[in-house]
Amino acid sequence: MDDAKWLAARQPDRDQTYGSAPLVSSYVGSRSKRAFDVGAAILLLVLLGPMLIMLAIAVKATSAGPVIFRQRRYGMRRQVFWILKFRSMYRQTPEHGWSHRSCWSAHVTGLGSVLRMASLDELPQLLNVVRGEMSLIGPRPHAVYHDDYFMNRIPQYTRRFSIRPGITGLAQVSGERGETRTDADMQRRLVLDIWYIENASLLLDMKILVATAHEVLFSKCAC
């Protein structure tokens, strides 16, 4: 069964809403997942604190503009929040448009290329996790204008908003990271996102974290 047919087969009943069983694993809304998220995020912030300070100083010293880049994203139940990243692009780069996760671009600063290659620009999202806007593991949040575009084109796309978005996710460690310019690109990612939503567990979260670390350390470019 191809991705489009698989997604169509997962169509929920009309009277089911986000978070309704059996569409969502009981773990994703549990206290244990939230405790794991907060505990791990705080531990990482403490351990990585000196590096985060040095990166902030480097961003400020190497190009004009704020240290932190903020962009609107949809979270759980499509509540809008501001995702946090170390700024990797020049200040005058417009927020809107069909952006892409490229390590090498005229819009990306020299330091920004390094940050993107190692995914270090994503580290401020640990604060989003502590604030309850994100999870360590979940569907990666896309730019709002991407979500608005694909919601009207792909069945089941809104299932991604059943749970908190993640800093990393099953799709990102399964070969579906990077640009999603076409419906087919997004469908492949969505299949993995929905599978995670329905089958999430603490053990799976830990496996995805380990796989993410491997991707970051050994991938030629984590963009």
Buried (B, 14 or more C-beta within 10 A) or exposed (E): EEBBEBBEEBEBEEEEEBBEEEBBBEBBBEEEBBEBBBEBBEEBBEEBEEEBEEBBEBBEEEBEBEEBBBBEBBBBEEEEBEBBBBBBBBEEBEEEEEBEBBBEBEBBBEBBBBBBBBBBBBBBBBBBBBEBBBBBBBBBBBBBBBBEBBBEEBBBBBBBBBBBBBBBBBBBBBEBBBEBEEBEBBBBBBBBBBBBBBEBBBEBBBBBBEBBEEBBEEEEBBB
